[in-house]
């Protein structure tokens, strides 16, 4: 097979096939994937000896190392364990991810009465351990993907080698940074309208933000809530024109321009917010039972800067038909690579995909 090697990238016949043939030709895609796996094998032929040569197995190379927990990481661990990969998962600084601060999860299939976010994460963890996943506390602080086996350093002191890596580090919501916001988080304060809007049907809510996501979530809330007050810090939005028009034409959405939040009111739950007009200095109190923050998310991918291809916001690029990244043997799933859906169920789905991709990748090497 002809290969054109440019720096660390391998351009294979598989990639050429994808560009040449229609996307709906499944046979061509299967052949493309096979050719790319062969290209990866050719690229790392001598380095793969440590997992294919029994005499070198004492190096204890981990077959599948998962970085990060949450729905994506734990699901990847379940599938990788059942495939016999004996995965090792490092939970990261926030085991369970964003669902650990979510009180009620009612949109995940299989829980007709809903479930507490922390309990759901504990269930997923126990399920992965049942099949043999090695769940460890610790944070991966640096990586070296320049050679095989792939290397990661945990807590800046322990270095491990792995044949495959699954990145499931998730993303963190950006917050306003005021005391009342953290105190009432999960008690009416939320960073996900799709997740929690259902609980505020027929009520008045506030949403902060000015981008496409904020407009989309404000529109979503308007279908459930009696009134949505949208707080925009400037005299204009960053959102696309079509999204702005959608918000401004919705009768039960009121936009307060040049407005910032001073305090979210309430003790046991949200009762409203005290806000200020930045231009006039005038303060007012808005009555509401829900407060949504939609000022963006930050993917937890900083340690992969310069190593893994990402977009301008830090979300990892993956192959359109798989979870493969630009580095052979490295796969990404969950919110670390998904800036569109950001749901527990979609994260779990890509976690399954990443484990299956890792298994097939290892099989292609061994055979």
N, C-alpha and C positions, 0 to 999 in steps of 0.2 A: 504494500500500500504506500502511495506517495504521501509524504508529509512535508509541509513547509513550516519550519520552526522559526518563530520571530520572538526573540527574548524568551519569556516563560510561556508563551502561548503556542498551542499546537493547532494548526488549521488543517483539518482532516477532510477526507472525502465525504465523511458524514455531514460536515458543515456545508460543503458544496451541494450535497444532495438536498439539504433543507432549503437552500436558496433557489434551487433549480426546479423542483417538483412541487405540485400543489399540496397544500397543507392537509387536504382530506385523503391523501394517498397513504393509508396506514402501512402498507408493505414497504414503501420507501422510507417511512419514518423508522420502522423497526430495523431496517438495514442501516440507516444512518446512525442509530443508537449503537448498533453492534460495531460499526466501523470506528465510532468515537471511543468506545471501550477498548478496542484494539489499539487505538492511537495512544490512549492513556497507558496501556500495558507496555507498549513499545517505548514510551517516554521514560518510564520508571523501571524498565526490565531488570536491571541489576539490583535496584533498591528493594523490589518486591521479594527478593530471595529470603529475606528475614522471616516472612510469613509462609513461604512455600517450601523452604528447606528445613526439615525437622531438626537438623543439627544446630540451627540458629534460633530455635524457639525459646531458648532460655532468656532471650532479650525481653520476653514478656511484653510484646507489643499488644496493646489493647485493640481488639478487632473493631469496636465501635465506641467512640467516646462522644457523649452528648453534653453540650455546654448549655446549661440553663434548664429550668424546670417549667412549670406551667402546663397548660393543656397540650401544647406542641411537644415539649420535651418529654413529658410523661407518656404521651401516646407513642412517640418514637421509641421510648424504652420498652413499652409493652410489645410492640411489633418486632423490635430487634431481639428481644428476649425469646419470643416465640419462634423466631427464625434461627435460634441457636447462636446468636452473635455475642452473647455474654456482655451486654453493654455496661459501660460505666457512665453514670450521670453525675455531674457536679451541679448542685442546685443553684449556685450563685448567691448574691447577697440578699435576695428576696425570694426564698423558696415558695413556689406556687404562683409567682408573678402578680399581675394586677387583680386577679380574682380573690386574692387574700384580703383585699379591702372592699370586696363586693358582698353585701349582705345577702341579697336574694337573687338567685339565678333561676329564671323561669323559662328561658328560651333554649335550654340545652336539651336535646331529645333524651327521653328515658326517665325524666323526673317530672311526672305529672303534677306533683304538688310543689315543685320548685325545690331548691336546695341552697344552703348557705355556701358562698364561694369557698371559704376555707375548708368546709367539709368535703366539697367536691374535689378539691385538690388533694386532700388526704386520701380519699377513695382512689383516685388515679394513682397516687404514689403506692398505696398498698397493692393495687392490681399489678403494677409493674414489678414490684418486689416479689409477688407471688410467682411470677414466671422466671425469676432469677436475676432481675436487674440489680446492679450494685449502685445504690443511691448514696452519694457522699456529700457532706457539707463542705463548701469551699468555693472560692471564686477564681476563675481562670483570669489571670492578670496579664498574660502575654502569650503570643503564639509564634511559631516558626514553621511556615508551610513551604519553605524553600527547598526542602529535600524530603526524601521518604526514608523512614516513617515520619509522619507529621508529628510535630512536637507542640505541647502546651505546658505552660507553667502555672501552677495553682498557688494562690496566696503568696506569690513572689518568691517561693522557696522550693517547691517540688516540681520536677519536670517529668512528664509522661510522654510516651510515644504511642501513636495510634495509626491503624491502617486506614480508618475512615473517621471523619468528624461530622457530627450533626450540630449545626448552630441553631439554638432555639432560645436566644437571649431576650427575645421580646422587645417591647418598647414601653416607655414610661410617659404618662400624660404630663404635659406641662401645666403647672398650676400658677395661681396668682401670687402665692407666697404670703398670704395673710393668715393670722393666727386662727381666726374663726373658720377659715376654709378647712384647715386640717382637723380642727376640733369637731366639725360637723360632717366630715367626710364619711359617706355611708349612712348618714342620717338626714339625707335630703340634698347633700352635695354630691355631684357625680361628674364624671368626665366622659360619659357614654349615654347619649340620649336613646339610642337603639336598645341598649341594655336595660335602662331604668325608666324610660319614659312611660311605660305601661303603668307604673305605680302612681302616676300623677294625672290619671284620666279625670277630666272635668275640673282640674285645678289650675291655678295661676302659677307660672314658673318664669324664671329668669335664665337667660343664656348669655354668656360673655364670649365674644369673638367677632372676627370680621372677615374670615376667609371662606373658601368654598365649604369646608367641613362645618363651620358654624352655621352657614346659611342652610346647608342640607339638614343639619340637626334641628334648626329652628323650624324649618318646614315640616319635618317629621313630627316634632312636638305639637305643632299647630293643629294636627289632625287628631290629637289625643286630648289636648289641654284646652281650657276655656280661653286663656290668654297667655301669650308668650311675649315677654319684654326682652328685647335684644340690646345689650350694652356694647357700644362701639367707641373705642377710645379716641378715634380721630373723626374728622368730618367726612370721611369716605371709607368704603370697604376695600379690602384687598381681593375680594371674591370676583369671579368672572361676571361679566355683565348679565348673562342669563340667570345666574344664581341670585344676583342682587335683585333683578326684576321679579323673580319668583317670590322673594321675601317681601319686597315692597308692595306687591300686589295681593298679599295674603291678608285678609281683613283683621284676623285676630293676632297679628304680629305687630308690635309697636317697637320702632327703632329709636333709641335714645343716643344721639350723636355726641361726640366729645365727652363721653361719660366714663368714669372709672369707679370701681367698687372700693369703698372704704372699709366696710364691715358686713359680714353676713349675720343676720340677726336670728336669735333662737338659742335655747339651752339644750333641750332634748331632741330638737328637730328644727329644720329651717322654718322661719316665720317671715322672712323678708330680707331686705338688704338696704343698707345706707349707702347712697351713691353721691357723687359730686360731678358737676359740670366743670370740666377742666378750664374752659374759657371764662366763665362767669364766676366760678367758685361757689355757686349755689348748690346746696345739699338738699336731698329729698330722701324719703323712705318709701320703698316699694314693698308692698305686701305680696308674698309668694310662699309656697310650700316646697318648691324645688329650685335648686340653683345648679345650672349646668355650665361647666367650664369647657370651652371648645377653642382653645388657643393653640392647639397642635399637640403632637406626640414627638418624642425623641427616641429613635431606635437605639437599643443598647448594643451598639456595634463598634464603639470607638477603638477597641483593641484590635479590630481587623482593618483599620485604616492603612492603606498602602499595600494590603495583602489580598483582600477580596474586593472585587468590583462592586461599587455601590453607586446610588444616585446622589444628587447634590444634597439630599437631606439625610443620608446615611443608611437608607434602606438597601439591603443586599440584592444584587441582581441575580436571578436564577434563570435557568434555561426555561423556555416557554412550555416545554412538554415534560418537565421534571423539576426536581429541587436542586439540581446540580449547579454549582457555582463555577467560576472561571478556574478554580484550582481542583485538580484531579483528586477525588476522594473526599472532597468537602461539600457538604450539602447544607441548605438553609431552609428553615420552616418557621411558621408562626409569624408574629408581628415584626420580627426582625427583617422580614422580606415582604410583608404585606401592609401597604399603606392605604388600602382601599376598604377592605371589609373589617378587619380588626375585631373579629368575634371569636369566642372560645371554640365554637364548633368548626370554624374554618381553620383555626390554628391546629386543632386536633387532627383535622383532615390532612393538612400538609405535614404534620408529624408522622402520620402513617405513611405518606408518600416518601418522606425522607428515609425512613427505615427500610422500606422496600427498595428504594434506589441504592442505598448502601449495601443491602444484601446482594442485589444483582451485580453491583460493581465488584464486590469481593469474589463472587462466583466467576465473573469474567476473567479475573486475574488468576484464580486458582486453576481454571480449566484452559 
